[in-house]
Amino acid sequence: MSITPITKEQWVKVAKALAYAFVSAFVVALGASGELSKSAIAAAAVAGVNAVLVACKQLFTDGEPQG
C-alpha cells in the first residue's frame, strides 16, 4: 500500500463528502437544539473531520480508472 497523488475525480469525492457531512450534521444539530450558534460550529467540525478522513482514504486509493 503506497500513497498516490489525489486525482481530480478523487477531489470531487472529497468535496461531496464535505458537503454531505456538513448538511446532515447541520440539519440534525439544528433540529435537536433549536439554536444555531453551537450547532453550526459542531456541524462544521463534523464535516471537516469527515472530509479529512475521506482525503486520507483517497491518498491510499489508486486513482487510475478501473476497466
C-alpha positions as CSV (number, residue, x, y, z in Angstrom):
1,M,0.0,0.0,0.0
2,S,1.5,3.3,-1.1
3,I,0.4,6.9,-1.1
4,T,-0.5,8.2,-4.5
5,P,-1.4,11.8,-5.6
6,I,-5.1,12.5,-5.4
7,T,-6.7,12.8,-8.9
8,K,-9.4,15.3,-9.9
9,E,-12.1,12.7,-9.6
10,Q,-10.9,11.8,-6.1
11,W,-11.0,15.5,-5.1
12,V,-14.6,15.6,-6.3
13,K,-15.4,12.7,-3.9
14,V,-13.7,14.6,-1.0
15,A,-15.8,17.7,-1.8
16,K,-19.0,15.7,-2.0
17,A,-18.2,14.1,1.4
18,L,-17.6,17.5,2.9
19,A,-20.9,18.8,1.6
20,Y,-23.0,15.8,2.7
21,A,-21.4,15.7,6.1
22,F,-22.0,19.4,6.7
23,V,-25.6,19.3,5.6
24,S,-26.5,16.2,7.5
25,A,-24.8,17.3,10.7
26,F,-26.2,20.8,10.5
27,V,-29.8,19.7,10.0
28,V,-29.6,17.2,12.9
29,A,-27.9,19.6,15.2
30,L,-30.3,22.4,14.4
31,G,-33.3,20.2,14.8
32,A,-32.1,18.8,18.1
33,S,-31.2,22.0,19.8
34,G,-33.1,24.8,18.1
35,E,-30.1,27.0,18.3
36,L,-27.7,27.9,15.5
37,S,-24.6,29.1,17.2
38,K,-23.1,26.0,18.8
39,S,-24.9,23.8,16.3
40,A,-23.2,25.4,13.3
41,I,-19.8,25.0,14.9
42,A,-20.4,21.3,15.7
43,A,-21.7,20.7,12.2
44,A,-18.6,22.4,10.6
45,A,-16.3,20.3,12.9
46,V,-18.0,17.1,11.9
47,A,-17.9,18.0,8.2
48,G,-14.2,18.9,8.5
49,V,-13.2,15.7,10.2
50,N,-15.2,13.7,7.6
51,A,-13.5,15.5,4.7
52,V,-10.1,14.9,6.2
53,L,-10.8,11.2,6.6
54,V,-12.1,10.9,3.0
55,A,-9.0,12.7,1.8
56,C,-6.7,10.3,3.7
57,K,-8.6,7.4,2.2
58,Q,-8.2,8.8,-1.3
59,L,-4.4,9.0,-0.7
60,F,-4.3,5.2,-0.4
61,T,-6.8,4.6,-3.3
62,D,-5.4,4.1,-6.8
63,G,-6.7,7.0,-8.9
64,E,-6.4,5.1,-12.2
65,P,-9.7,4.2,-13.9
66,Q,-10.8,0.7,-13.3
67,G,-11.5,-1.0,-16.5
